[in-house]
């Protein structure tokens, strides 16, 4: 696996300044949450750092990465740019930086969630939502809960995301809805 400084240099070169700074903030929050929940903060930092590596790619760049890595294009929904960067990012994390499957899974599900989320997955998902550069209705409660109960924080993040998307006339991803319903049943 590449070292942190090498990854930072690569990201700084390939991401916009906004996206790079966001990634640094997510990495810091993920590392802090990892300490609270007693998992490796260095691993959490790395997935936070790399989670948006493919966020600014064009559809052509995404297709090229899929072809280079012999991934069936039909297995990835390239039409939804808000979601596809997570799948492409997981592929890149493995091929470019040598991340293991657990780390790649966290990156893969950081936008929609997944029914089989590990603690690392949940930490990255929440860290991406609550990093200090973000400010929206409900974020203070999300931040507070994140350090108390990661599952309750995840539920609140999903509920707030659902409300926001509905207000904008956009659909809440089916995987996210399935996860929210599952969590609501299992936490109550």
C-alpha positions as CSV (number, residue, x, y, z in Angstrom):
1,X,0.0,0.0,0.0
2,X,1.2,3.5,-0.8
3,X,2.2,5.8,2.0
4,X,0.0,8.7,3.1
5,X,2.4,11.4,1.7
6,X,2.5,9.7,-1.7
7,X,-1.3,9.5,-1.8
8,X,-1.7,13.1,-0.8
9,X,0.7,14.3,-3.5
10,X,-1.3,12.2,-6.1
11,X,-4.6,13.6,-4.9
12,X,-3.4,17.2,-4.8
13,X,-2.3,16.8,-8.4
14,X,-5.5,15.2,-9.6
15,X,-8.3,16.9,-7.5
16,X,-9.6,20.4,-7.4
17,X,-8.5,22.4,-4.4
18,X,-12.0,22.2,-3.0
19,X,-12.2,18.4,-3.3
20,X,-8.7,17.9,-1.9
21,X,-9.4,20.0,1.1
22,X,-12.7,18.2,1.6
23,X,-10.9,14.9,1.5
24,X,-8.4,16.0,4.1
25,X,-11.2,17.1,6.4
26,X,-13.1,13.8,6.0
27,X,-9.8,11.9,6.7
28,X,-9.3,13.8,9.9
29,X,-12.9,13.2,11.1
30,X,-12.8,9.5,10.1
31,X,-9.6,9.1,12.1
32,X,-11.1,10.8,15.2
33,X,-14.2,8.6,14.9
34,X,-12.1,5.5,14.6
35,X,-10.4,6.4,17.9
36,X,-13.7,6.7,19.6
37,X,-14.9,3.3,18.2
38,X,-11.6,1.6,18.7
39,X,-10.6,0.7,15.1
40,X,-7.4,1.6,13.4
41,X,-7.3,5.4,12.9
42,X,-4.7,5.2,10.2
43,X,-7.0,3.0,8.0
44,X,-9.9,5.3,8.6
45,X,-7.7,8.3,7.7
46,X,-6.7,6.6,4.4
47,X,-10.2,5.8,3.3
48,X,-11.3,9.3,4.2
49,X,-8.5,10.7,2.2
50,X,-9.2,8.6,-0.9
51,X,-13.0,8.4,-0.8
52,X,-13.6,11.0,-3.5
53,X,-10.6,10.2,-5.7
54,X,-13.0,9.7,-8.7
55,X,-15.6,12.4,-7.9
56,X,-14.5,14.8,-10.6
57,X,-14.0,12.2,-13.4
58,X,-15.9,12.5,-16.7
59,X,-18.1,9.6,-17.9
60,X,-15.3,8.8,-20.5
61,X,-12.7,8.6,-17.7
62,X,-14.9,6.3,-15.7
63,X,-15.4,4.0,-18.7
64,X,-11.6,3.9,-19.3
65,X,-11.0,2.9,-15.7
66,X,-13.6,0.1,-15.9
67,X,-12.1,-1.2,-19.1
68,X,-8.5,-1.0,-17.8
69,X,-9.6,-3.0,-14.7
70,X,-11.7,-5.4,-16.7
71,X,-14.9,-4.5,-14.9
72,X,-18.1,-5.1,-16.8
73,X,-19.6,-1.7,-17.6
74,X,-23.1,-3.1,-17.2
75,X,-22.3,-3.7,-13.5
76,X,-21.9,0.0,-12.8
77,X,-24.6,2.7,-13.2
78,X,-22.5,5.3,-15.1
79,X,-25.6,7.6,-15.5
80,X,-25.7,8.7,-11.8
81,X,-22.5,10.8,-11.3
82,X,-23.4,11.4,-7.7
83,X,-23.1,7.7,-7.0
84,X,-20.7,6.3,-9.6
85,X,-17.6,7.9,-8.2
86,X,-17.8,5.6,-5.2
87,X,-17.6,2.5,-7.3
88,X,-14.8,3.9,-9.5
89,X,-13.0,5.3,-6.4
90,X,-13.0,1.8,-4.9
91,X,-11.5,0.3,-8.0
92,X,-8.8,3.1,-8.1
93,X,-8.1,2.6,-4.3
94,X,-7.2,-1.0,-5.0
95,X,-5.3,-0.6,-8.3
96,X,-3.5,2.7,-7.6
97,X,-3.0,2.7,-3.9
98,X,-3.1,-1.0,-3.0
99,X,-6.1,-0.8,-0.6
100,X,-7.5,-4.0,0.7
101,X,-11.1,-5.2,0.3
102,X,-12.4,-3.8,3.6
103,X,-11.0,-0.3,2.7
104,X,-12.4,-0.5,-0.8
105,X,-15.9,-1.5,0.5
106,X,-15.9,1.6,2.7
107,X,-15.2,3.8,-0.3
108,X,-17.8,1.9,-2.5
109,X,-20.6,2.4,0.0
110,X,-19.8,5.9,1.3
111,X,-22.6,7.6,-0.8
112,X,-25.6,5.2,-0.5
113,X,-24.7,2.9,2.3
114,X,-25.1,-0.9,2.3
115,X,-26.9,-3.4,4.4
116,X,-23.6,-5.1,5.3
117,X,-21.8,-2.0,6.5
118,X,-18.8,-2.6,8.7
119,X,-17.8,-0.1,11.4
120,X,-15.2,1.4,9.0
121,X,-18.0,1.8,6.4
122,X,-20.2,3.6,8.8
123,X,-17.4,5.9,10.0
124,X,-16.5,7.0,6.5
125,X,-20.2,7.5,5.5
126,X,-20.8,9.7,8.6
127,X,-17.4,11.5,8.4
128,X,-18.2,12.5,4.8
129,X,-21.4,14.1,5.9
130,X,-20.2,15.9,9.1
131,X,-16.8,17.2,8.1
132,X,-16.2,20.8,9.3
133,X,-16.5,22.3,5.9
134,X,-20.2,21.4,5.7
135,X,-23.1,23.4,7.1
136,X,-26.7,22.5,6.8
137,X,-29.8,22.0,8.9
138,X,-29.3,19.1,11.3
139,X,-25.6,18.8,11.0
140,X,-24.9,19.9,14.7
141,X,-27.0,16.9,15.9
142,X,-25.3,14.6,13.4
143,X,-21.9,15.7,14.7
144,X,-22.9,15.2,18.3
145,X,-24.4,11.8,17.7
146,X,-21.4,10.6,15.6
147,X,-19.2,10.5,18.7
148,X,-21.9,8.9,20.8
149,X,-23.6,6.2,18.7
150,X,-22.5,5.7,15.1
151,X,-25.7,3.8,14.2
152,X,-27.9,6.6,15.4
153,X,-25.7,9.1,13.6
154,X,-26.0,7.1,10.4
155,X,-29.8,7.0,10.7
156,X,-29.9,10.8,11.2
157,X,-27.6,11.4,8.3
158,X,-29.8,9.2,6.1
159,X,-33.0,10.8,7.3
160,X,-31.6,14.3,6.7
161,X,-30.3,13.3,3.2
162,X,-33.7,11.8,2.3
163,X,-35.5,15.1,3.4
164,X,-33.0,17.2,1.4
165,X,-33.4,15.1,-1.8
166,X,-37.2,15.1,-1.5
167,X,-37.2,18.9,-1.1
168,X,-35.1,19.2,-4.2
169,X,-37.4,16.8,-6.1
170,X,-34.7,14.1,-6.3
171,X,-35.0,10.4,-5.6
172,X,-33.4,8.8,-2.5
173,X,-31.3,5.9,-3.7
174,X,-33.0,2.5,-3.1
175,X,-30.0,1.1,-1.3
176,X,-30.1,4.1,1.1
177,X,-33.8,3.6,1.7
178,X,-33.3,-0.1,2.4
179,X,-30.4,0.7,4.8
180,X,-32.5,3.4,6.6
181,X,-35.4,1.0,7.1
182,X,-33.1,-1.8,8.2
183,X,-31.4,0.5,10.8
184,X,-34.7,1.9,12.1
185,X,-35.9,-1.7,12.8
186,X,-32.6,-2.9,14.3
187,X,-31.9,0.2,16.5
188,X,-35.4,0.6,18.0
